[in-house]
Amino acid sequence: GVAIHAAAPDGQLKPKRLAIELRLPGVGPDGGVALVVHPGRAERVLLSATWTDGTTTTEAQPVQLDGLRWQTVAIPATGSAALDQGQLRLRLEDVRDHGEQRPFLIAGASSRSVGTPVPADHLPALPLLLPPAFEAANGWSQFRSALRKLTGRQTDDRQFSFAKAKVLLPFKDQGAKFRTHLREELATLRHIDRLPNGNPDDLPSGHADFINPMAGWPKDGMDDLADFPVLALGWRAQTWGADDDRARRLDNLLGKMLTADKRLRRPAVVPVLILGEIDATSAAERELIDSIWLPQALRLGTFGIPVIDLRSAQSVVGTDQIQRHAAALLADGLRQLDWLMKL
């Protein structure tokens, strides 16, 4: 489990330093952990790491952070042999007060029971894609502000949930195992036993109402959007219209999703763009995704449209493993968005 704690408040009731405690199964006193971290803000270049069982705490280890990006840090379990292994937790904490609380983020870990941990134990494979415009300083805060501005009241409600997303991809009778894996991931994300039928569903990319921003929702795959505040959609390695027309069509579609129309009984939904494939790809397909869809994804990201990047799923071997990894990345991206928007 994960518990987030702030240090004791000062006289103005503001937290002094952000801290997070992680319970990491598999860590041994002669091992440690490789942890994927994002600083969250440019000024955060150093964290303090200690091991604790709630009663005793080890001597602090400095954790250097290198730039405003996802990175892996290796933290040995030095001094933890004397602690209660059943209650062992890793505590990461800011070494100084950063004022406004823009948190550092954790997105994966690999434990060692024996042997010194190294960054290669758990390389970053992060699903949320931020455009270069947000990488210079405090990228997550900028992205969050852009998304909130774009979606207005929809994301002001604390009950709003990216976990309650409908997923549309061009399956065309493919990806049966991926659908199963994704349904399991989404059910876990929502803390329910199973999803209702129809999620994920086929992307009606050729339907006239899907393209026309003035029309109602197509019934194919999109007739139940009143039940979903979020629509995650992507084209895999397929094209959609001519190169000189794709951006306009995409902008019209996303604008349509963000606009409610009571006359047409069309709800507003927050769109999320899915980048990448769900199964093993050829070099030509990977090139198509990078040349056609990556520029669009980075462009849309600057407006606040979230992009979940599945391309790192291709790093594993075997179609089934790629499909499992892609489903996990998609669910993790929605989980991260849900957390970020509630900060």
C-alpha positions in Angstrom: 0.0 0.0 0.0 1.0 3.6 -0.3 0.5 6.3 2.3 1.2 10.0 1.7 2.2 12.1 4.7 3.1 15.8 5.1 5.4 17.0 7.8 4.1 18.9 10.8 2.4 22.1 9.8 3.9 25.5 10.5 2.1 28.4 12.2 0.1 29.2 9.0 -1.0 25.5 8.7 1.0 24.9 5.5 2.9 21.6 5.1 6.7 22.1 5.3 7.9 19.2 3.3 6.2 16.6 1.2 6.8 13.0 2.1 5.5 9.6 0.9 5.9 6.2 2.4 5.9 3.0 0.3 5.4 -0.5 1.4 7.5 -2.6 -1.1 7.1 -6.4 -0.9 10.3 -8.3 -1.7 12.8 -5.9 -0.3 15.5 -7.6 1.8 18.1 -6.1 4.2 20.8 -7.0 1.7 18.9 -5.6 -1.3 16.9 -2.5 -2.0 14.6 -0.9 -4.6 14.8 0.8 -8.0 12.1 3.5 -8.0 10.7 5.5 -11.0 10.4 9.1 -9.9 9.3 12.4 -11.4 10.4 15.6 -9.5 7.2 17.4 -10.2 9.0 20.8 -10.2 12.3 22.0 -11.5 13.6 23.2 -8.1 13.3 19.7 -6.5 16.7 18.2 -7.1 17.2 16.2 -3.8 15.1 13.9 -1.7 15.9 12.1 1.6 15.3 8.3 1.8 14.9 6.4 5.0 13.7 2.9 5.9 11.3 2.6 8.8 9.1 0.1 10.5 7.1 2.8 12.3 9.2 2.6 15.4 12.8 2.8 14.3 14.2 4.7 11.3 17.5 4.2 9.5 20.0 7.0 8.7 18.9 9.1 5.8 20.3 8.5 2.3 20.4 11.4 -0.2 18.5 10.8 -3.5 19.7 13.0 -6.3 17.2 13.9 -9.0 18.4 14.9 -12.5 16.1 17.2 -14.4 12.4 17.5 -14.8 11.7 14.0 -16.2 10.9 10.5 -15.3 14.0 8.8 -14.0 15.0 5.7 -12.0 16.8 6.0 -8.6 18.4 3.1 -6.8 18.0 3.0 -3.0 19.8 0.3 -1.0 18.1 -1.1 2.1 21.1 0.0 4.2 20.5 -0.4 7.9 17.1 -2.1 7.6 18.3 -5.5 9.0 17.4 -4.3 12.5 13.9 -3.3 11.6 10.7 -5.3 11.6 10.6 -6.7 8.1 6.9 -7.2 8.2 6.3 -3.5 8.7 9.2 -2.2 6.5 8.5 0.9 4.6 10.5 3.3 2.5 10.0 7.0 3.3 10.9 9.6 0.7 10.8 13.2 1.8 11.7 16.7 0.5 14.9 18.0 2.1 13.5 21.5 2.2 10.2 23.4 2.0 9.2 24.1 -1.6 6.2 26.2 -0.6 3.4 25.5 -3.0 3.0 21.7 -2.9 3.7 20.4 -6.4 4.4 16.8 -5.5 7.0 14.4 -6.8 5.4 11.3 -8.4 6.1 7.6 -8.2 5.3 5.4 -11.1 6.8 2.0 -10.5 9.3 0.0 -8.5 11.4 -3.2 -8.5 12.6 -4.8 -5.3 15.7 -6.8 -4.5 16.0 -9.1 -1.6 19.7 -9.6 -2.2 22.1 -7.5 -4.2 22.6 -3.8 -4.8 19.8 -2.2 -6.7 20.6 -0.4 -10.0 18.5 1.9 -12.2 18.3 -0.8 -14.9 16.2 -2.9 -12.6 13.1 -0.7 -13.4 13.6 1.6 -16.4 10.8 4.3 -16.9 8.0 3.2 -19.2 5.5 5.9 -18.4 2.2 6.2 -20.2 1.4 9.9 -19.9 3.0 11.9 -22.7 3.8 15.6 -22.0 4.6 17.8 -24.9 8.1 19.6 -25.0 6.4 22.9 -24.1 5.8 21.5 -20.6 9.2 20.0 -20.0 11.1 23.2 -19.2 9.7 23.8 -15.7 7.0 22.4 -13.5 5.5 20.4 -16.4 2.8 18.6 -14.4 1.4 21.9 -12.9 1.3 23.4 -16.4 -0.4 20.4 -17.9 -3.0 20.3 -15.1 -3.8 24.0 -15.5 -4.2 23.5 -19.3 -6.5 20.5 -18.9 -8.6 22.3 -16.2 -8.9 25.4 -18.4 -9.9 23.2 -21.4 -12.5 21.2 -19.6 -13.9 23.8 -17.3 -16.4 22.6 -14.7 -16.2 19.0 -15.7 -13.0 18.5 -13.8 -13.8 20.9 -10.9 -16.0 18.2 -9.4 -14.1 16.1 -7.0 -16.2 13.1 -8.0 -14.9 13.4 -11.6 -12.9 10.3 -12.3 -10.6 9.3 -15.2 -11.0 5.8 -14.0 -14.6 5.8 -15.4 -13.3 6.0 -19.0 -14.7 4.4 -22.1 -12.0 3.1 -24.5 -12.5 3.1 -28.2 -9.9 1.6 -30.6 -10.1 0.2 -34.1 -10.2 -3.5 -33.3 -12.0 -4.8 -36.4 -12.3 -8.3 -34.8 -8.8 -8.2 -33.6 -7.3 -7.9 -30.1 -9.7 -10.3 -28.2 -7.0 -11.0 -25.6 -6.2 -7.3 -25.3 -9.9 -6.5 -24.6 -9.8 -9.2 -21.8 -6.7 -7.8 -20.3 -7.9 -4.2 -20.5 -11.3 -5.1 -19.0 -9.5 -6.7 -16.0 -7.3 -3.6 -15.6 -10.2 -1.2 -15.8 -12.3 -3.2 -13.4 -9.4 -3.2 -10.9 -9.0 0.6 -11.5 -12.6 1.1 -10.6 -12.6 -1.3 -7.7 -15.4 -3.4 -9.2 -15.6 -7.1 -10.1 -16.4 -6.7 -13.8 -17.1 -3.9 -16.3 -20.4 -3.5 -18.0 -20.5 -4.7 -21.6 -19.4 -2.4 -24.4 -16.0 -1.3 -22.9 -13.7 -1.3 -24.7 -15.4 -1.0 -28.0 -14.7 -0.4 -31.7 -13.8 3.1 -32.9 -16.4 4.3 -35.4 -13.9 6.3 -37.3 -15.6 6.0 -40.6 -19.1 7.0 -39.3 -20.3 10.3 -40.7 -21.6 11.5 -37.3 -18.2 10.7 -35.8 -16.5 13.1 -38.2 -19.2 15.8 -38.3 -18.9 18.2 -35.3 -22.6 19.3 -35.7 -24.0 15.8 -35.7 -25.1 13.5 -32.8 -23.0 10.7 -31.4 -22.9 7.5 -33.6 -24.7 4.6 -32.1 -21.8 2.3 -32.8 -19.7 2.4 -29.8 -20.8 5.8 -28.6 -24.5 5.6 -27.7 -23.8 5.1 -24.0 -21.5 8.1 -23.4 -23.9 9.5 -20.8 -22.5 6.9 -18.5 -18.9 8.0 -19.0 -17.2 11.3 -18.2 -14.1 10.3 -20.1 -13.5 8.9 -23.6 -10.1 7.4 -24.4 -9.7 6.9 -28.1 -6.9 6.1 -30.6 -6.2 5.0 -34.1 -3.4 2.4 -33.4 -1.3 2.4 -36.6 -4.1 3.4 -38.9 -4.3 6.8 -40.6 -7.4 9.0 -40.5 -7.8 11.3 -43.5 -5.2 13.0 -45.6 -2.2 14.5 -43.9 -3.2 18.1 -44.6 -6.7 17.5 -43.2 -6.0 15.3 -40.2 -5.3 18.1 -37.7 -8.5 19.9 -38.5 -10.7 16.8 -38.3 -9.1 15.8 -35.0 -9.6 19.3 -33.6 -13.2 19.3 -34.6 -13.8 15.9 -33.1 -12.2 16.7 -29.8 -14.1 20.0 -29.7 -17.3 18.2 -30.2 -16.5 15.9 -27.3 -15.9 18.8 -25.0 -19.2 20.5 -25.9 -22.5 19.4 -24.5 -25.6 19.7 -26.8 -28.9 19.3 -25.0 -30.9 19.5 -28.2 -29.1 16.4 -29.6 -28.9 14.8 -26.1 -25.1 14.7 -26.6 -23.1 14.9 -23.3 -19.7 16.5 -23.0 -16.9 14.1 -22.3 -13.2 14.7 -21.6 -11.2 13.1 -24.5 -7.9 11.2 -23.9 -5.8 10.4 -27.0 -4.2 6.9 -27.0 -0.9 6.8 -28.9 0.5 3.5 -30.1 -0.4 -0.1 -30.8 -1.9 -2.9 -28.6 0.0 -5.8 -30.1 3.3 -6.6 -31.9 4.1 -4.1 -34.6 6.2 -4.0 -37.7 8.9 -1.3 -38.3 6.6 0.3 -40.9 3.7 0.5 -38.3 6.0 2.0 -35.7 7.2 4.6 -38.2 3.6 5.5 -39.1 2.7 6.0 -35.5 5.8 8.2 -34.9 5.4 10.2 -38.1 1.6 10.6 -38.2 0.3 10.4 -34.6 3.2 11.5 -32.4 3.2 15.1 -33.8 -0.6 15.4 -33.3 -0.3 14.0 -29.8 2.4 16.6 -28.8 0.4 19.4 -30.4 -2.8 18.4 -28.6 -1.0 18.1 -25.3 -0.2 21.8 -25.3 -4.0 22.5 -25.3 -4.5 20.2 -22.3 -5.7 17.0 -24.1 -4.1 14.1 -22.2 -2.1 11.5 -24.2 -1.5 8.0 -23.0 1.5 6.5 -24.7 1.5 2.8 -25.3 4.7 2.6 -27.5 6.9 1.3 -24.7 4.8 -1.9 -24.6 6.8 -2.9 -27.7 9.9 -3.4 -25.4 8.6 -6.8 -24.2 8.7 -10.0 -26.2 5.7 -11.9 -27.4 2.3 -10.7 -28.6 0.4 -11.7 -25.4 3.0 -9.9 -23.2 2.8 -6.8 -25.4 -1.0 -6.8 -25.1 -0.8 -7.3 -21.3 1.7 -4.5 -21.0 -0.3 -2.1 -23.3 -3.4 -2.7 -21.2 -1.5 -2.0 -18.0 0.0 1.2 -19.4 -3.5 2.4 -20.5 -4.9 1.8 -17.1 -1.9 3.3 -15.4 -2.2 6.4 -17.5 -5.9 6.8 -16.4 -4.9 6.2 -12.8 -2.2 8.9 -13.0 -4.6 11.4 -14.6 -7.1 10.7 -11.9 -4.6 11.4 -9.2 -3.1 14.5 -10.8 -6.5 16.2 -11.3 -7.4 15.7 -7.6 -4.3 17.3 -6.2 
